[in-house]
Amino acid sequence: MSRRVSQTVITKPEEPLEIFLDAGELYLAEADTRIRSLLGEGGIVTLWHPHLKLGGMCHFKKVRMDASEPTGRTLNAAYADAALSLLQLEMVRAGAPPRRFEAKLFVFDGPDAGKTAKEAGQLLHDFGFKLAMDHNGSGNLVFDIWNGDVWIQKDAPSMIDAGKAPQDILEVYLDPGEWYFSDADTRMKTLLGSCVAVVLWHPQKRLGGMCHYMLPQRNGGASNQGLDGRYADEAMQLLVDALKKERTRPQEYEVKIFGGSSMLEGSSINVSKRNIEAAYRLLKHHGFRIMGEDLGGRAHRNLVFDVWSGDVWLRKGSR
């Protein structure tokens, strides 16, 4: 069952940027962004400026740093007081004081939920935020910054609908030149620069694959050593061969493509452009449907693909 926490209706952006936060992380963004986190520990604070359409989220593990904790020069977002300090600093830079934000507090429904909610609520008051609502529970939390809506998905009929991971998942990290194809109990991760990742997902059979290629094709033609995932044409053929073994067809898959950043001046710009062009050409050739993309620019990308739900989580870094 999906519970809607607020009810403001504003048109969803055509291509929203989706960000996933683990516990101990925070994010502040503009209106074209959706932020998600799984409320399974600590608490989550969402902050929304209704006029600027600016919003932020932090997922804290504890409200305040213990006196016994070692102190350092950097603020640790695992603690709500530190996370709110970091968010407040970004708000000041954006010319948006805390009193203009609507705050919502969500606390994991554990044995200390009451104490955590009370302390976090007081902390928000101390920082000057207006607490619009608070809620104890658990589930998949989604914050749409374009309209300020916060959704909690709880007690869904399946783990797919709930956005929750299987009890035991296999995490696979792809280095450049690697690829992987698997079923619903798998999470794939990679880090992209000028390389391109192609993500395939079968919504009915919960099958998925990813490749991380470095160049459009190899110089000197085919090799007698077999297909090599470093090259776009060969990486795509490896994925196509894998999905055919599952008696599925390219037309049945949803495809998203990422990467192709120009990380350095000069030759890397040409490489990234050629990698992007190769993705379009090869996907059309094999008959895939492109459902989404995030390409180009000058930043690296952290990518997480959950095969059980088809979700792809993207985090961009600075140049």
Secondary structure as the mmCIF struct_conf table of DSSP 4:
data_model
#
loop_
_struct_conf.conf_type_id
_struct_conf.id
_struct_conf.beg_label_comp_id
_struct_conf.beg_label_asym_id
_struct_conf.beg_label_seq_id
_struct_conf.end_label_comp_id
_struct_conf.end_label_asym_id
_struct_conf.end_label_seq_id
STRN STRN1 SER A 2 ARG A 4
HELX_LH_PP_P HELX_LH_PP_P1 THR A 11 PRO A 13
BEND BEND1 GLU A 14 GLU A 15
HELX_LH_PP_P HELX_LH_PP_P2 PRO A 16 PRO A 16
STRN STRN2 LEU A 17 LEU A 21
TURN_TY1_P TURN_TY1_P1 ALA A 23 GLY A 24
STRN STRN3 GLU A 25 ALA A 29
TURN_TY1_P TURN_TY1_P2 ALA A 31 ASP A 32
STRN STRN4 THR A 33 LEU A 39
BEND BEND2 GLY A 40 GLY A 42
STRN STRN5 GLY A 43 HIS A 49
TURN_TY1_P TURN_TY1_P3 PRO A 50 LYS A 53
STRN STRN6 LEU A 54 PHE A 60
BEND BEND3 LYS A 61 LYS A 61
STRN STRN7 LYS A 62 LYS A 62
BEND BEND4 VAL A 63 ARG A 64
TURN_TY1_P TURN_TY1_P4 ALA A 67 SER A 68
BEND BEND5 GLU A 69 GLU A 69
HELX_LH_PP_P HELX_LH_PP_P3 PRO A 70 THR A 71
BEND BEND6 ARG A 73 THR A 74
TURN_TY1_P TURN_TY1_P5 ALA A 77 ALA A 78
STRN STRN8 TYR A 79 TYR A 79
HELX_RH_AL_P HELX_RH_AL_P1 ALA A 80 ARG A 93
TURN_TY1_P TURN_TY1_P6 ALA A 94 GLY A 95
HELX_RH_3T_P HELX_RH_3T_P1 PRO A 98 ARG A 100
BEND BEND7 PHE A 101 PHE A 101
STRN STRN9 GLU A 102 PHE A 108
BEND BEND8 GLY A 110 GLY A 110
TURN_TY1_P TURN_TY1_P7 PRO A 111 ASP A 112
HELX_RH_AL_P HELX_RH_AL_P2 ALA A 113 PHE A 127
TURN_TY1_P TURN_TY1_P8 GLY A 128 GLY A 128
STRN STRN10 LYS A 130 GLY A 137
STRN STRN11 GLY A 139 ASP A 144
TURN_TY1_P TURN_TY1_P9 ILE A 145 GLY A 148
STRN STRN12 ASP A 149 GLN A 153
BEND BEND9 ASP A 155 ASP A 155
BEND BEND10 PRO A 157 SER A 158
HELX_RH_AL_P HELX_RH_AL_P3 MET A 159 ALA A 162
TURN_TY1_P TURN_TY1_P10 GLY A 163 GLY A 163
HELX_LH_PP_P HELX_LH_PP_P4 LYS A 164 PRO A 166
BEND BEND11 GLN A 167 ASP A 168
STRN STRN13 LEU A 170 LEU A 174
HELX_LH_PP_P HELX_LH_PP_P5 ASP A 175 ASP A 175
TURN_TY1_P TURN_TY1_P11 PRO A 176 GLY A 177
STRN STRN14 TRP A 179 SER A 182
TURN_TY1_P TURN_TY1_P12 ALA A 184 ASP A 185
STRN STRN15 THR A 186 LEU A 192
BEND BEND12 GLY A 193 CYS A 195
STRN STRN16 VAL A 196 HIS A 202
TURN_TY1_P TURN_TY1_P13 PRO A 203 ARG A 206
STRN STRN17 LEU A 207 TYR A 213
BEND BEND13 MET A 214 MET A 214
STRN STRN18 LEU A 215 LEU A 215
BEND BEND14 PRO A 216 GLN A 217
TURN_TY1_P TURN_TY1_P14 ASN A 219 GLY A 220
BEND BEND15 GLY A 221 GLY A 221
TURN_TY1_P TURN_TY1_P15 ASN A 224 GLN A 225
TURN_TY1_P TURN_TY1_P16 GLY A 229 ARG A 230
STRN STRN19 TYR A 231 TYR A 231
HELX_RH_AL_P HELX_RH_AL_P4 ALA A 232 LYS A 245
TURN_TY1_P TURN_TY1_P17 GLU A 246 ARG A 247
HELX_RH_3T_P HELX_RH_3T_P2 PRO A 250 GLU A 252
STRN STRN20 GLU A 254 GLY A 259
BEND BEND16 LEU A 264 GLY A 266
HELX_RH_AL_P HELX_RH_AL_P5 SER A 267 HIS A 286
TURN_TY1_P TURN_TY1_P18 GLY A 287 GLY A 287
HELX_LH_PP_P HELX_LH_PP_P6 PHE A 288 PHE A 288
STRN STRN21 ARG A 289 LEU A 295
BEND BEND17 GLY A 297 ALA A 299
STRN STRN22 ARG A 301 ASP A 306
TURN_TY1_P TURN_TY1_P19 VAL A 307 SER A 309
STRN STRN23 VAL A 312 LYS A 316
#
